[in-house]
Amino acid sequence: MAKAKRERTPKVHALEMRDYSLGSPELPKPTLTVTRFPELLALARTAISHFGTDENGNVPEKQRVLIEWFQTQRLPNGAPITPRLATMLTTIVGGVRKGGRPPNRKKLKP
């Protein structure tokens, strides 16, 4: 003898929530209280103020120009900036750019 299946009625859970979004003025705003930045971050900020930014907030200079500029600078301890470090700083300052490596397309065999 087969048991008859009992139909389940879904439970309704009512939730109350005030009308606000993530940008609500009721949410606390974080404050930047840093008075001293690390040396490399300070150097990146100097590059941004030196070259300026475009409408998206990115530095519009070519990567080669930024690398050369970073290599003319010195760290606070007097050490020169290596090409590798200059490339890393350029990546941070340069912002998001289009391009990159194209996806690997596998050829389909007929």
C-alpha positions as CSV (number, residue, x, y, z in Angstrom):
1,M,0.0,0.0,0.0
2,A,1.4,3.3,-1.1
3,K,1.3,6.3,1.3
4,A,-0.4,9.4,-0.1
5,K,1.9,12.3,-0.4
6,R,1.1,15.2,1.7
7,E,1.3,18.6,-0.1
8,R,3.5,21.1,1.6
9,T,2.5,24.7,1.7
10,P,5.4,27.2,1.6
11,K,5.9,29.2,4.7
12,V,5.9,33.0,4.3
13,H,8.5,34.8,6.3
14,A,7.9,38.5,6.6
15,L,10.9,40.6,7.1
16,E,10.9,44.3,8.1
17,M,13.6,46.6,6.8
18,R,13.9,50.3,6.8
19,D,14.3,52.0,3.4
20,Y,18.0,52.6,2.9
21,S,20.8,51.7,0.6
22,L,24.5,51.2,1.0
23,G,24.9,54.9,0.3
24,S,22.5,55.8,3.1
25,P,23.5,58.8,5.2
26,E,22.7,56.7,8.3
27,L,25.7,54.5,7.6
28,P,29.0,55.7,9.1
29,K,31.5,57.1,6.7
30,P,35.1,55.8,7.0
31,T,37.6,58.5,7.7
32,L,41.2,58.5,6.5
33,T,43.4,59.3,9.5
34,V,46.7,58.3,8.0
35,T,49.2,61.1,8.5
36,R,52.2,59.3,7.0
37,F,52.1,56.9,4.0
38,P,54.6,54.2,3.4
39,E,57.5,55.3,1.2
40,L,56.4,53.4,-2.0
41,L,52.8,54.6,-1.7
42,A,54.0,58.2,-1.2
43,L,56.1,57.8,-4.3
44,A,53.1,56.5,-6.2
45,R,51.0,59.5,-5.0
46,T,53.8,61.8,-6.2
47,A,53.7,60.2,-9.7
48,I,49.9,60.7,-9.8
49,S,50.2,64.4,-8.9
50,H,53.1,64.8,-11.3
51,F,51.4,63.2,-14.4
52,G,47.8,64.0,-13.5
53,T,44.8,61.7,-14.1
54,D,42.2,61.3,-16.8
55,E,38.4,61.2,-16.3
56,N,38.5,57.7,-14.9
57,G,41.2,58.5,-12.3
58,N,43.9,56.7,-14.2
59,V,47.3,58.2,-15.2
60,P,47.2,58.5,-19.0
61,E,50.9,58.2,-19.6
62,K,52.4,55.2,-21.4
63,Q,54.0,52.5,-19.3
64,R,57.5,53.2,-20.6
65,V,57.3,56.9,-19.6
66,L,56.2,56.0,-16.1
67,I,58.9,53.4,-15.7
68,E,61.6,55.8,-16.8
69,W,60.2,58.5,-14.4
70,F,60.2,56.1,-11.5
71,Q,63.8,55.1,-12.2
72,T,64.9,58.7,-12.0
73,Q,63.5,58.9,-8.4
74,R,65.3,57.7,-5.2
75,L,63.9,56.0,-2.1
76,P,64.1,57.9,1.2
77,N,67.2,55.8,2.1
78,G,69.0,56.9,-1.0
79,A,68.7,53.6,-2.9
80,P,67.8,53.8,-6.6
81,I,64.6,52.2,-7.8
82,T,65.2,49.0,-9.7
83,P,63.5,48.3,-13.1
84,R,61.4,45.6,-11.5
85,L,60.2,47.9,-8.7
86,A,59.6,50.7,-11.3
87,T,57.4,48.3,-13.3
88,M,55.4,47.3,-10.1
89,L,54.8,51.0,-9.2
90,T,53.8,51.7,-12.8
91,T,51.2,48.9,-12.6
92,I,49.8,50.5,-9.4
93,V,49.7,54.0,-10.7
94,G,48.6,53.2,-14.3
95,G,45.2,51.9,-13.3
96,V,43.0,49.5,-15.3
97,R,43.8,49.3,-18.9
98,K,42.4,47.5,-21.8
99,G,44.4,44.7,-23.4
100,G,46.2,41.8,-22.0
101,R,46.9,38.4,-23.4
102,P,44.3,37.0,-25.7
103,P,42.5,33.9,-24.6
104,N,44.0,30.6,-25.6
105,R,42.0,29.3,-28.6
106,K,42.3,25.6,-29.2
107,K,41.9,24.7,-32.8
108,L,39.1,22.1,-33.4
109,K,40.0,19.2,-35.5
110,P,37.6,18.5,-38.4
